Amino acid sequence: MSRARRIERPRGTHDVLPSEQPAWRRVVEEAERLCALYGYRPITTPAFEDTALFERTSGAGSDVVQKEMYTFVDRAGRSLTLRPEATAPICRAYVEHGLHRLAQPVKVYTVGPMYRYSAPQRGRYREHWQLSVEALGSGHPSLDAEVIHLYRALLDRLGVDEFRLELNSIGCRECRPAYLERLRRWLDENIGRLDQATCEKAATSPLRVFDNLAAKPTETQEALREAPVIGESLCAACREHFEAVRRDLDAYGVPYVLVPTLVRGLDYYTRTTWEFVGPDEGAQSTLSGGGRYDGLIEEIGGPPVPGVGFGAGIERLLLALEQAGVEEREAPLDVFFALDEGAARDRLPGWLAALRARGVSCDTDYAGRSLKGQLTQARRLGASVVVVVRADGASIRRAGSPDEDVVLDAVLGRLAP
């Protein structure tokens, strides 16, 4: 008989194993706790949406739409897409459920999987988990600073200290068109100095020629550093907004670096843009990125409502924890029951149930190990108390204390907190 083919996880996905769960849970739980402290409430949206949602908001020329979306036609002939990011779905929910009628801003967050078809790399998966924090319904620059400060606080709480915050403003509908015209002229005049991928961007989405600048060929980087930058063309309102954001960041005590070529990869961003960049080089360096998107909700049929927020990859943050030497271990087991030869198991279910009902973590052997093997398993689980059950009694072993021999009827009473 031929052996069945072994099935493995799809390329670009990953399993979060039990040994990895303590660090994973700490990141997510700390993020949720901080969001609550800042007044952000959880929201959950579907894993797939109408494809038009992303085509309309992300921009037809974006890499997300052109190369990275998982799009399929369902059995009713509808085009659906696994969400590549969370901002557009949250804005869709904001419009669909009339959240603009609530007190503004509406401050929400979500943690969930996103899907992008791209070359898998360390910390960069086709199915990746993301924290997304969004504030909808206010154009106040202090909100920009608040969400930036929230992520900085998360890094501080987790013990990640090797990063920098890069900051820029990319203007608005009023001032960006004139800048784009200047940029197009410069690109036409310097097209021979740019690599093929950047030339393609220049033809479809000129502002995105600056996207991920550090990963471009050296000659292209040097050329683009001579290009006109958006900061030179900001209107008075955008300049005032950006100055207010910077004042608030200074008041928060959040240092930053002005990067005039920093842009975001999606069309909906306006004004403030930022990235938290870690020590890695290339695509893995960005820990989180965000910005203001004052025209997005109008693009999907909603009222003219401003918004601001960021997306932060959970896997990238876990890598940053690893590089910072931060370790998380599984909580040790409170009690382990080991059965000596001749001991009956009939009392164990009742003991286990009673202790677990009182919040005491406990376990026993289910693999038929010898007593020596059971004691080894108890050590592996980090059990604080080991109860060796015999036919006529039990020994309760606690580290640093002599063994306590008790009759079987007294075991539970000696273990209860």
SEGU-772929 format. One line per field, with one value per residue (C-alpha): residue number from 1; residue in one letter; chain; x, y, z. Coordinates in steps of 0.25 Angstrom, whole numbers, plus 2048, in hexadecimal, padded with zeros to 3 digits. Example, Ala and Ser with C-alpha at 12.3 -4.5 7.8 and 13.67 -1.06 7.14 Angstrom:
<recs>
num: [1_2]
residuo: [A_S]
cadena: [A_A]
u: [831_837]
v: [7EE_7FC]
w: [81F_81D]
</recs>
This chain:
<recs>
num: [1_2_3_4_5_6_7_8_9_10_11_12_13_14_15_16_17_18_19_20_21_22_23_24_25_26_27_28_29_30_31_32_33_34_35_36_37_38_39_40_41_42_43_44_45_46_47_48_49_50_51_52_53_54_55_56_57_58_59_60_61_62_63_64_65_66_67_68_69_70_71_72_73_74_75_76_77_78_79_80_81_82_83_84_85_86_87_88_89_90_91_92_93_94_95_96_97_98_99_100_101_102_103_104_105_106_107_108_109_110_111_112_113_114_115_116_117_118_119_120_121_122_123_124_125_126_127_128_129_130_131_132_133_134_135_136_137_138_139_140_141_142_143_144_145_146_147_148_149_150_151_152_153_154_155_156_157_158_159_160_161_162_163_164_165_166_167_168_169_170_171_172_173_174_175_176_177_178_179_180_181_182_183_184_185_186_187_188_189_190_191_192_193_194_195_196_197_198_199_200_201_202_203_204_205_206_207_208_209_210_211_212_213_214_215_216_217_218_219_220_221_222_223_224_225_226_227_228_229_230_231_232_233_234_235_236_237_238_239_240_241_242_243_244_245_246_247_248_249_250_251_252_253_254_255_256_257_258_259_260_261_262_263_264_265_266_267_268_269_270_271_272_273_274_275_276_277_278_279_280_281_282_283_284_285_286_287_288_289_290_291_292_293_294_295_296_297_298_299_300_301_302_303_304_305_306_307_308_309_310_311_312_313_314_315_316_317_318_319_320_321_322_323_324_325_326_327_328_329_330_331_332_333_334_335_336_337_338_339_340_341_342_343_344_345_346_347_348_349_350_351_352_353_354_355_356_357_358_359_360_361_362_363_364_365_366_367_368_369_370_371_372_373_374_375_376_377_378_379_380_381_382_383_384_385_386_387_388_389_390_391_392_393_394_395_396_397_398_399_400_401_402_403_404_405_406_407_408_409_410_411_412_413_414_415_416_417]
residuo: [M_S_R_A_R_R_I_E_R_P_R_G_T_H_D_V_L_P_S_E_Q_P_A_W_R_R_V_V_E_E_A_E_R_L_C_A_L_Y_G_Y_R_P_I_T_T_P_A_F_E_D_T_A_L_F_E_R_T_S_G_A_G_S_D_V_V_Q_K_E_M_Y_T_F_V_D_R_A_G_R_S_L_T_L_R_P_E_A_T_A_P_I_C_R_A_Y_V_E_H_G_L_H_R_L_A_Q_P_V_K_V_Y_T_V_G_P_M_Y_R_Y_S_A_P_Q_R_G_R_Y_R_E_H_W_Q_L_S_V_E_A_L_G_S_G_H_P_S_L_D_A_E_V_I_H_L_Y_R_A_L_L_D_R_L_G_V_D_E_F_R_L_E_L_N_S_I_G_C_R_E_C_R_P_A_Y_L_E_R_L_R_R_W_L_D_E_N_I_G_R_L_D_Q_A_T_C_E_K_A_A_T_S_P_L_R_V_F_D_N_L_A_A_K_P_T_E_T_Q_E_A_L_R_E_A_P_V_I_G_E_S_L_C_A_A_C_R_E_H_F_E_A_V_R_R_D_L_D_A_Y_G_V_P_Y_V_L_V_P_T_L_V_R_G_L_D_Y_Y_T_R_T_T_W_E_F_V_G_P_D_E_G_A_Q_S_T_L_S_G_G_G_R_Y_D_G_L_I_E_E_I_G_G_P_P_V_P_G_V_G_F_G_A_G_I_E_R_L_L_L_A_L_E_Q_A_G_V_E_E_R_E_A_P_L_D_V_F_F_A_L_D_E_G_A_A_R_D_R_L_P_G_W_L_A_A_L_R_A_R_G_V_S_C_D_T_D_Y_A_G_R_S_L_K_G_Q_L_T_Q_A_R_R_L_G_A_S_V_V_V_V_V_R_A_D_G_A_S_I_R_R_A_G_S_P_D_E_D_V_V_L_D_A_V_L_G_R_L_A_P]
cadena: [A_A_A_A_A_A_A_A_A_A_A_A_A_A_A_A_A_A_A_A_A_A_A_A_A_A_A_A_A_A_A_A_A_A_A_A_A_A_A_A_A_A_A_A_A_A_A_A_A_A_A_A_A_A_A_A_A_A_A_A_A_A_A_A_A_A_A_A_A_A_A_A_A_A_A_A_A_A_A_A_A_A_A_A_A_A_A_A_A_A_A_A_A_A_A_A_A_A_A_A_A_A_A_A_A_A_A_A_A_A_A_A_A_A_A_A_A_A_A_A_A_A_A_A_A_A_A_A_A_A_A_A_A_A_A_A_A_A_A_A_A_A_A_A_A_A_A_A_A_A_A_A_A_A_A_A_A_A_A_A_A_A_A_A_A_A_A_A_A_A_A_A_A_A_A_A_A_A_A_A_A_A_A_A_A_A_A_A_A_A_A_A_A_A_A_A_A_A_A_A_A_A_A_A_A_A_A_A_A_A_A_A_A_A_A_A_A_A_A_A_A_A_A_A_A_A_A_A_A_A_A_A_A_A_A_A_A_A_A_A_A_A_A_A_A_A_A_A_A_A_A_A_A_A_A_A_A_A_A_A_A_A_A_A_A_A_A_A_A_A_A_A_A_A_A_A_A_A_A_A_A_A_A_A_A_A_A_A_A_A_A_A_A_A_A_A_A_A_A_A_A_A_A_A_A_A_A_A_A_A_A_A_A_A_A_A_A_A_A_A_A_A_A_A_A_A_A_A_A_A_A_A_A_A_A_A_A_A_A_A_A_A_A_A_A_A_A_A_A_A_A_A_A_A_A_A_A_A_A_A_A_A_A_A_A_A_A_A_A_A_A_A_A_A_A_A_A_A_A_A_A_A_A_A_A_A_A_A_A_A_A_A_A_A_A_A_A_A_A_A_A_A_A_A_A_A_A_A_A_A_A_A_A_A_A_A_A]
u: [800_806_807_7FE_805_808_800_808_803_802_80E_80F_806_80B_806_807_80B_809_817_815_808_80D_814_808_7FE_806_807_7F8_7F4_7FD_7F8_7E9_7EC_7F3_7E7_7DD_7E6_7E5_7D6_7D7_7CC_7CD_7C7_7C7_7C4_7C3_7D0_7CB_7C4_7BF_7CB_7C6_7C9_7D8_7D8_7D1_7D9_7E7_7E9_7E9_7F8_7FC_804_7F9_7EE_7F8_800_7FC_7ED_7E7_7DB_7D0_7C3_7B9_7AE_7A4_7AE_7B2_7C0_7C6_7D3_7DA_7DD_7EB_7EA_7E0_7DE_7D4_7CB_7CA_7C6_7BC_7B6_7B6_7AE_7A5_7A1_79F_7AA_7AC_79F_7A6_7AF_7BB_7C6_7C3_7CF_7D1_7DB_7DC_7E6_7E5_7EB_7EE_7F1_7FB_801_810_81D_81E_829_82D_822_81A_80F_804_7FB_800_7F9_7F8_7F4_7EC_7E8_7DF_7D8_7CD_7C5_7CF_7DA_7E1_7F0_7F1_7EA_7F6_7FF_7F7_7F7_806_808_800_809_815_80F_80D_81C_820_817_81C_82B_82E_838_83F_836_834_828_828_81E_819_80D_808_7FE_7F0_7E7_7E9_7F9_7FC_7F8_802_80D_80A_80B_819_81D_818_821_82D_82B_829_836_83E_837_845_84A_83F_83E_833_829_82A_828_81B_817_81A_810_804_806_811_811_814_821_826_820_82A_835_840_83D_83F_84D_857_857_848_848_853_84A_83D_844_845_837_82D_826_818_81C_820_812_809_7FE_7FC_7F2_7FA_807_7FF_7F9_807_80D_802_805_814_811_808_813_81D_813_811_820_821_82D_82C_834_82E_82F_82B_82A_821_814_80A_807_7F8_7F0_7E7_7F2_7F3_7FB_802_809_813_81A_821_82D_835_844_842_845_83B_82D_82E_832_824_81D_811_80C_800_7FB_7EF_7E4_7DA_7D4_7D3_7C5_7BF_7C5_7BC_7B0_7B0_7B0_7BC_7C2_7D1_7D9_7E7_7ED_7F8_7FA_805_809_809_814_81D_81B_81E_82B_82E_82C_835_840_83E_841_833_82E_820_81E_812_80C_810_806_801_7FF_803_7FD_807_802_80B_809_7FD_7F6_7E8_7E4_7D5_7D7_7DF_7D3_7CD_7DA_7DD_7CF_7CE_7DC_7D9_7CC_7D4_7DE_7E9_7F0_7F2_7F5_7F9_7FF_7F7_803_805_813_81A_81B_828_823_817_820_829_81C_818_826_824_817_81D_813_814_80E_80F_805_80A_7FE_800_7F6_7F5_7F8_7FF_80C_80B_818_81B_829_831_828_828_81E_810_80A_7FB_7EF_7E7_7DB_7E4_7EB_7E1_7E0_7F0_7F0_7E4_7E8]
v: [800_80E_818_824_831_839_846_853_861_86A_872_87F_87B_877_86F_876_86A_868_86C_879_87D_884_88F_88F_891_89B_8A4_8A3_8A5_8B1_8B7_8B5_8BA_8C7_8C9_8C9_8D3_8DC_8DB_8D1_8C6_8B9_8B7_8AA_8AA_89F_898_89B_8A7_8AB_8AD_8BB_8C0_8BE_8C2_8CF_8D3_8CD_8D2_8CB_8CD_8C8_8BB_8B6_8B7_8B3_8A8_8A4_8A2_894_896_88B_88A_883_879_885_88C_897_89C_89B_89D_899_8A6_8AB_8B5_8B9_8C8_8C8_8BD_8C4_8D1_8C9_8C4_8D2_8D7_8CA_8CB_8DA_8DC_8EA_8ED_8EA_8F3_8F6_8F1_8E2_8DC_8CD_8C2_8B4_8A8_89E_897_89F_899_89D_895_899_892_88C_891_890_898_89A_890_88F_88D_896_89C_8AA_8B4_8C0_8CC_8D6_8E3_8E8_8F5_900_907_90C_90B_906_8F9_8F7_8F9_8F0_8E3_8E5_8E6_8DA_8D1_8D7_8D4_8C6_8C4_8CA_8C0_8B4_8B8_8BB_8C7_8C6_8CE_8DB_8E3_8E9_8F4_8FC_903_900_90B_90B_90C_91B_91B_90D_90F_91B_913_906_90F_913_905_8FF_90A_906_8F7_8F9_901_8F6_8E9_8E4_8E4_8DB_8CC_8C5_8C3_8D2_8D6_8CD_8D5_8E2_8DF_8DA_8E1_8EB_8ED_8DF_8E0_8E3_8D7_8CE_8D7_8CF_8C2_8C9_8C8_8D2_8DA_8DB_8E0_8EA_8F0_8F0_8F8_903_903_90E_90A_90C_914_920_920_91F_929_932_928_91C_923_928_91A_914_91E_91B_90C_90E_917_90C_902_90B_90C_8FD_8FC_8F3_8F6_8F5_8F7_8FF_8F7_900_8F3_8EB_8E7_8DC_8D1_8D4_8DF_8E3_8E9_8F8_902_8FB_8EE_8E6_8D9_8D3_8CC_8C2_8BD_8B4_8B8_8B8_8B3_8AD_8BB_8C1_8BE_8C6_8D1_8DA_8E7_8F0_8ED_8F8_8F4_8E5_8E4_8ED_8E4_8D8_8E1_8E6_8F5_8FE_8F8_8F9_8ED_8E9_8DC_8D2_8C3_8BB_8AD_8A4_89B_8A7_8AB_89D_89D_8AB_8A4_899_8A2_8AA_89D_89E_890_88B_87D_875_876_86A_860_861_852_845_837_82B_81D_813_804_7FF_80C_80E_819_81A_826_82E_833_839_83F_845_84B_851_858_85D_863_86B_870_866_861_852_846_838_82D_827_820_814_819_813_81A_820_824_82B_833_837_83C_844_84B_84E_854_85C_857_85E_852_843_839_82B_823_814_809_80D_81C_827_830_83F_844_853_859_85D_855_847_83D_83D_82F_830_826_827_82D_839_83C_846_84E_84F_854_85E_86D]
w: [800_7FC_807_807_803_80F_80F_813_816_80A_806_80D_819_827_833_840_849_858_85B_854_85A_866_85E_854_860_867_85A_857_866_868_85B_85F_86D_868_85D_869_871_865_863_857_856_84F_841_839_829_820_81A_80C_806_7F8_7EF_7EC_7FA_7F8_7E9_7ED_7F9_7F7_7E9_7DC_7DB_7E8_7EA_7F3_7E8_7DC_7E2_7F0_7F2_7F4_7EB_7E8_7E2_7EB_7E6_7E4_7DB_7E4_7E5_7F3_7F9_806_80D_80A_815_820_81E_812_818_825_81D_816_823_828_81C_81B_82A_82A_835_830_838_845_84D_845_844_844_849_846_844_83F_83F_834_828_81B_80D_803_7F8_7F8_7FA_808_811_81F_827_81A_816_80C_818_823_82F_831_83C_836_83E_837_83C_833_833_836_82E_83B_83A_849_845_83B_847_850_847_845_854_856_84E_854_862_85D_859_866_86E_867_869_85A_85A_84D_843_83D_839_82B_828_81C_816_808_807_803_7F7_7F6_7F6_7F1_7E2_7E0_7E6_7DE_7D2_7D6_7D9_7CC_7C5_7CD_7CB_7BC_7BB_7C4_7C0_7BB_7C9_7CF_7CF_7C8_7D4_7D7_7C9_7C9_7D6_7CF_7C4_7CD_7DB_7DB_7EA_7EC_7E6_7F4_7FA_802_7FD_805_7FD_7EF_7E8_7EC_7DF_7E0_7EF_7EB_7E0_7E8_7F3_7E9_7E5_7EA_7F8_7FC_808_7FF_7F9_805_806_813_819_817_81C_829_82B_82A_834_83E_83D_83F_84B_852_84F_856_862_862_863_856_84D_83E_832_826_819_80D_804_80D_806_809_7FF_7FE_7F7_802_80B_80D_816_821_81E_827_829_835_82F_836_835_829_81B_80F_80F_81E_824_825_832_82F_826_826_822_820_816_815_808_809_80F_803_7F9_7FE_7FE_80C_811_811_81E_821_827_82C_831_82F_82C_834_831_83C_837_834_843_847_840_846_854_850_84C_859_861_867_86A_86E_874_876_884_88D_891_89F_8A2_89B_89F_89D_8A0_8A6_8A2_8A8_8AA_8A5_89C_8A0_8AA_89F_897_8A3_8A9_89B_899_8A8_8A6_898_89D_8A8_89D_8A0_894_895_88C_88D_884_878_871_87A_87F_88B_898_894_886_88D_896_88A_883_890_88F_880_884_88F_899_8A6_8AE_8AA_8B1_8B0_8B2_8B7_8BA_8C9_8CA_8C3_8C4_8C1_8BC_8BD_8B9_8C5_8CF_8D4_8CE_8D5_8D6_8D6_8D5_8C8_8CE_8D3_8C5_8C0_8CD_8CD_8BF_8BF_8BF]
</recs>
